[in-house]
Amino acid sequence: MPLFACPTCEKLISKRAHNCPQCGEPDPFNYYSRKSWIERLVWTVVIVAIVVFSWQVLFPMLMEAVG
């Protein structure tokens, strides 16, 4: 795995490091922040798809059953 310079102390560390072992900078390359942003986006798309499906397919079926 390639090593990159920490933006704070410029020591070589892994890009996936949770924090810099030299200076303690938390998430120096924002790797985990970006990952959580992508996860939130994916879950939002999944939830919207479920709501749209429910509204267009399940809701009319429920209305026919009740009415």
C-alpha positions as CSV (number, residue, x, y, z in Angstrom):
1,M,0.0,0.0,0.0
2,P,1.5,3.4,-0.9
3,L,2.2,5.9,1.7
4,F,1.4,9.6,1.6
5,A,2.6,12.6,3.5
6,C,0.4,13.8,6.4
7,P,-1.0,17.2,5.5
8,T,-0.1,18.5,9.0
9,C,3.3,17.0,9.9
10,E,4.3,15.6,6.4
11,K,5.3,12.2,7.8
12,L,4.6,9.2,5.5
13,I,1.4,7.4,6.5
14,S,-1.3,5.2,4.9
15,K,-4.1,7.0,3.2
16,R,-6.6,4.9,5.2
17,A,-5.1,5.8,8.6
18,H,-7.7,6.7,11.2
19,N,-5.2,9.3,12.6
20,C,-1.5,10.2,12.1
21,P,0.7,8.3,14.5
22,Q,3.2,11.2,14.6
23,C,1.0,14.3,15.2
24,G,-2.3,12.7,16.0
25,E,-4.3,14.5,13.3
26,P,-7.7,12.7,13.1
27,D,-8.6,11.3,9.6
28,P,-5.8,13.3,7.9
29,F,-7.0,12.6,4.3
30,N,-10.8,12.7,5.1
31,Y,-11.0,9.1,3.9
32,Y,-13.7,8.1,6.4
33,S,-15.6,11.3,6.0
34,R,-16.0,10.7,2.2
35,K,-16.9,7.1,2.8
36,S,-19.7,8.0,5.2
37,W,-21.0,10.6,2.8
38,I,-21.2,8.0,0.0
39,E,-23.0,5.6,2.4
40,R,-25.6,8.2,3.3
41,L,-26.2,9.0,-0.4
42,V,-26.7,5.3,-1.2
43,W,-29.1,4.8,1.7
44,T,-31.0,7.9,0.7
45,V,-31.4,6.5,-2.8
46,V,-32.6,3.1,-1.5
47,I,-35.2,4.7,0.8
48,V,-36.5,7.0,-1.9
49,A,-36.8,4.0,-4.3
50,I,-38.8,2.1,-1.6
51,V,-41.1,5.0,-1.0
52,V,-41.7,5.5,-4.8
53,F,-42.4,1.8,-5.2
54,S,-44.8,1.8,-2.3
55,W,-46.6,4.9,-3.5
56,Q,-47.1,3.6,-7.1
57,V,-47.7,-0.1,-6.5
58,L,-48.7,-0.9,-3.0
59,F,-50.9,2.2,-2.2
60,P,-53.2,1.6,-5.2
61,M,-53.5,-2.1,-4.3
62,L,-54.5,-1.1,-0.7
63,M,-57.1,1.4,-2.0
64,E,-58.7,-1.3,-4.2
65,A,-58.8,-3.7,-1.3
66,V,-60.4,-1.1,1.0
67,G,-62.8,0.4,-1.5
